[in-house]
């Protein structure tokens, strides 16, 4: 089927694609990311790369401006909002493409036909949105990053209803992983909510689903994100994600699910039961049972992953799981009780 569509595409112009790249402090990665996009097997006159740069403390702006000076397909623009949602909205307004694709500045792209595949899949599957697998497995991961990737891909380390780590080709709800859109989607649904510091893509994709759009996911449009390199960095990332989940739930209560609440229960349950245990043996028993079950769950998942991928991961996985759950829980609580707009939003 794809071959037949490819042959038809040779007889007419490929559609214009705008790749929007929101960045801040991505000096380590942005140069390579842009080179991988520029190296795509796609007609050069039918693609543009719009890089929205927020105020950074590294050389991100200088690197992007240098590439844009020698490569006409790359356009630099400043993102005064600071947050990704602001760069996404400015990029959509500036974009000339019929198809708009979002790529972060710290990814690895192993497929030089990603743009072609996006066009062909939209044609073949008759969809206006593509959901993209986004695994955490670039080839130069450290051992710690490999452990983070293994944890995040497991059922214990990510949302139960997410398709972001799916390897199957299938029609899906766009909410968790939509990343490529026909322009008409924005004309119908609107733009990204700039009050979100994280989950702005999920919130937008949720509105797309509510508008009746379905998406298709395929490894043919996958990219690979770099995991955080330390527990502290992972913890900060999870707090941001937790705040984003809370803001999403405040704006769209129907997005609440069991997996949304579990990290907050893990965070708040033990201290609450600990206080109650001072007055009630029942609470003390509940605390002991709950902690025992949680530890057993983490250990069992860690053992299973280590058995398949290397026993060395066993020393990292329990602390990574704890970091993920406590970070998401803390972020969610902060998002529930805190302001609706992030600082600088």
C-alpha positions in Angstrom: 0.0 0.0 0.0 2.8 2.4 0.9 4.6 1.6 -2.3 1.5 2.5 -4.4 1.1 5.8 -2.5 4.8 6.5 -3.0 4.5 6.0 -6.8 1.5 8.4 -6.8 3.5 11.0 -4.9 6.3 10.9 -7.5 3.8 12.1 -10.0 2.9 15.2 -8.0 4.6 17.5 -5.5 5.2 16.2 -2.0 3.4 18.4 0.5 5.2 21.2 2.3 6.3 20.1 5.8 7.1 22.5 8.7 9.2 20.9 11.5 8.9 23.0 14.6 11.6 22.6 17.3 11.0 24.3 20.6 14.3 24.6 22.6 15.9 26.1 25.7 19.3 25.2 27.0 19.8 22.5 24.4 23.3 23.5 23.3 24.6 19.9 23.8 22.1 18.4 21.4 20.5 20.9 19.1 23.2 21.0 16.5 23.1 17.2 16.0 19.3 17.2 16.0 19.1 19.8 13.3 21.6 17.9 11.2 19.5 14.8 11.5 16.4 16.6 10.3 18.3 18.3 7.5 19.6 14.9 6.4 16.0 13.6 5.8 15.3 12.1 2.4 12.7 14.7 1.5 12.6 17.3 -1.3 14.7 20.2 0.2 12.3 22.8 -1.3 9.3 21.1 0.4 10.5 21.4 4.0 11.4 24.0 6.6 12.7 23.8 10.1 11.4 26.5 12.6 13.5 26.6 15.8 11.9 28.6 18.6 14.6 29.5 21.1 13.7 30.6 24.7 16.2 32.6 26.7 19.0 30.2 27.5 22.1 30.2 29.6 24.2 28.2 27.1 25.0 28.6 23.4 21.7 27.3 22.1 20.7 30.5 20.3 24.2 31.0 18.8 24.3 27.4 17.5 20.9 27.7 15.9 21.6 31.1 14.4 24.9 29.7 13.0 23.1 26.8 11.3 20.4 29.1 10.0 22.9 31.5 8.5 24.3 28.7 6.2 21.2 26.6 5.7 18.1 28.4 4.3 15.7 25.6 5.4 16.4 26.5 9.0 14.6 29.6 10.5 15.5 30.9 14.0 12.9 32.7 16.0 12.9 33.9 19.6 10.4 32.4 22.0 9.6 35.3 24.5 7.2 33.1 26.4 10.0 30.8 27.6 7.8 27.7 27.7 7.4 25.1 25.0 3.8 25.9 24.4 4.7 29.4 23.4 7.3 28.2 20.9 4.8 25.7 19.4 2.2 28.4 18.9 4.6 30.9 17.3 5.9 28.1 15.1 2.4 27.2 13.9 1.7 30.8 13.1 5.0 31.1 11.1 4.7 27.7 9.4 4.1 27.5 5.7 3.6 23.7 5.7 0.5 21.7 5.0 1.8 19.2 7.5 3.3 20.4 10.9 5.6 18.1 12.8 7.0 18.8 16.3 10.4 17.5 17.4 12.2 18.3 20.6 15.8 19.6 20.6 17.3 16.6 22.5 16.4 13.6 20.3 18.1 11.1 18.1 16.6 10.3 14.7 17.8 7.0 13.2 15.5 7.1 10.2 16.2 9.4 7.2 12.7 8.7 5.8 10.8 10.0 8.8 9.2 12.9 6.9 8.4 10.7 3.9 6.9 8.1 6.2 4.7 10.7 7.9 3.3 11.9 4.6 2.7 8.3 3.3 1.1 7.2 6.6 -1.3 10.1 6.6 -2.3 9.3 3.1 -2.6 5.5 3.6 -4.4 5.7 6.9 -6.6 8.7 6.1 -5.7 10.5 9.3 -4.9 14.1 10.2 -2.8 13.2 13.2 0.1 10.8 13.7 1.0 9.6 17.2 4.8 9.0 17.5 6.6 6.4 19.6 9.2 8.2 21.6 11.5 5.7 23.2 14.4 6.6 25.5 17.0 4.5 23.7 19.5 6.7 21.7 22.6 4.7 21.0 24.9 6.7 23.3 23.0 6.3 26.5 24.9 5.9 29.7 24.3 2.9 31.9 22.1 5.0 34.2 20.1 6.4 31.2 19.6 2.8 30.0 18.2 2.0 33.4 15.8 5.0 33.3 14.6 3.9 29.8 13.9 0.3 31.0 12.0 1.6 34.0 9.9 4.1 32.1 8.9 1.6 29.4 7.6 -0.8 32.1 4.0 -0.8 33.4 5.2 0.4 36.8 7.1 3.4 35.4 4.6 5.0 33.0 0.9 5.8 32.6 -1.2 2.7 32.0 -3.1 4.3 29.2 -0.2 5.9 27.3 0.8 4.8 23.8 4.1 6.6 23.7 6.2 3.5 24.1 4.1 1.3 21.8 5.8 -0.5 18.9 2.7 -1.6 17.2 1.1 0.0 14.1 -2.4 0.9 15.1 -5.1 3.5 15.2 -5.0 5.2 18.6 -6.4 8.0 20.6 -4.0 10.9 20.0 -4.0 12.2 23.6 -0.7 10.7 24.9 1.5 10.8 21.8 0.2 13.0 18.9 3.1 14.9 17.3 2.3 15.4 13.6 -0.7 17.3 12.2 -2.4 18.5 9.1 -2.8 22.3 9.3 -6.5 22.0 9.4 -6.3 20.5 12.9 -5.1 23.8 14.3 -7.8 25.7 12.4 -10.4 23.6 14.0 -9.0 22.9 17.5 -7.0 26.0 18.2 -3.4 26.3 19.6 -1.5 25.1 22.7 -2.4 26.4 26.1 0.5 28.5 27.3 -0.4 28.1 30.9 1.1 24.6 30.8 4.8 24.1 31.6 4.5 20.4 30.8 1.8 18.2 29.2 0.9 21.1 26.9 1.0 18.5 24.0 -1.2 16.1 26.0 -3.8 18.9 26.7 -3.9 19.9 23.0 -4.1 16.2 21.9 -7.0 15.7 24.3 -8.9 18.5 22.7 -8.1 16.9 19.3 -9.6 13.6 20.5 -12.7 15.4 21.9 -13.1 17.0 18.4 -13.3 13.6 16.9 -9.8 13.1 15.5 -8.2 9.7 15.6 -4.5 9.1 15.1 -2.2 6.4 13.8 1.0 5.3 15.5 3.9 3.5 13.8 7.6 2.9 14.5 8.1 4.4 11.0 7.9 7.8 12.6 9.6 7.1 15.9 12.3 9.3 17.5 14.5 8.6 20.5 14.7 11.0 23.5 17.6 11.3 25.8 16.7 10.3 29.4 17.8 12.4 32.3 21.4 11.6 33.5 20.9 11.6 37.2 18.3 10.9 39.9 18.1 14.6 40.7 17.4 15.5 37.1 14.9 12.7 36.8 13.2 13.9 40.0 12.8 17.5 38.7 11.5 16.2 35.4 8.9 14.0 37.2 7.8 17.0 39.3 7.2 19.0 36.1 5.2 16.1 34.6 3.2 15.8 37.8 2.3 19.5 37.8 1.3 19.1 34.2 -1.0 16.2 35.0 -2.7 18.2 37.7 -3.3 21.2 35.5 -4.6 18.9 32.8 -7.1 17.4 35.4 -8.1 20.8 36.6 -8.9 21.9 33.1 -10.3 18.6 31.9 -11.5 16.5 34.9 -12.4 13.6 32.7 -8.7 13.0 32.1 -8.3 11.7 35.7 -7.5 8.0 35.9 -6.2 5.5 38.3 -2.6 6.0 37.1 -2.9 9.7 37.8 -3.7 9.2 41.5 -1.3 6.3 42.3 1.9 8.4 42.7 0.1 10.8 45.1 -1.1 7.9 47.2 2.5 6.6 47.3 3.7 10.0 48.4 1.0 10.9 50.9 -0.2 7.5 52.1 2.8 6.5 54.3 3.1 9.8 56.3 -0.7 9.9 56.8 -0.9 6.3 58.0 2.2 6.9 60.1 0.4 9.7 62.0 -2.8 7.6 62.3 -0.7 4.7 63.5 0.0 6.6 66.7 -3.6 6.2 67.6 -4.8 3.1 65.8 -3.3 -0.4 65.4 -5.4 -0.8 62.3 -3.6 2.1 60.6 -0.2 0.7 61.8 -1.1 -2.6 60.1 -2.2 -0.8 57.0 1.0 1.1 56.8 3.1 -2.1 57.2 1.1 -3.9 54.6 1.1 -1.0 52.2 4.9 -0.4 52.4 5.5 -4.2 52.1 3.4 -4.5 49.0 5.1 -1.4 47.4 8.6 -2.7 48.1 7.7 -6.1 46.8 6.2 -4.6 43.6 9.3 -2.5 43.0 11.7 -5.4 43.7 9.7 -7.8 41.5 9.7 -5.5 38.6 13.4 -4.7 39.0 14.3 -8.3 39.2 12.3 -9.2 36.1 13.9 -6.3 34.1 17.4 -7.1 35.4 17.0 -10.8 34.5 16.2 -9.9 30.9 18.7 -7.0 30.4 21.5 -7.5 32.9 21.8 -8.0 36.6 23.7 -4.7 37.0 20.5 -2.8 36.5 19.1 -4.2 39.8 21.2 -1.7 41.8 19.6 1.2 40.0 16.0 0.3 39.2 14.4 0.4 42.7 15.7 4.0 43.3 14.6 5.1 39.8 11.1 3.8 40.4 10.9 5.5 43.8 12.2 8.7 42.1 9.5 8.5 39.4 6.7 7.9 41.8 7.6 10.4 44.4 8.4 13.1 41.8 5.1 12.6 40.0 3.2 12.5 43.3 4.8 15.7 44.6 4.3 17.5 41.3 0.6 16.5 41.2 0.0 17.8 44.7 1.8 21.0 43.9 -0.3 21.3 40.7 -3.5 20.8 42.6 -2.9 23.3 45.4 -0.7 25.8 43.4 -1.5 28.5 40.9 -3.0 27.6 37.5 -0.2 29.3 35.5 3.5 28.5 35.8 6.1 31.2 36.6 6.9 32.9 33.3 3.8 31.4 31.6 
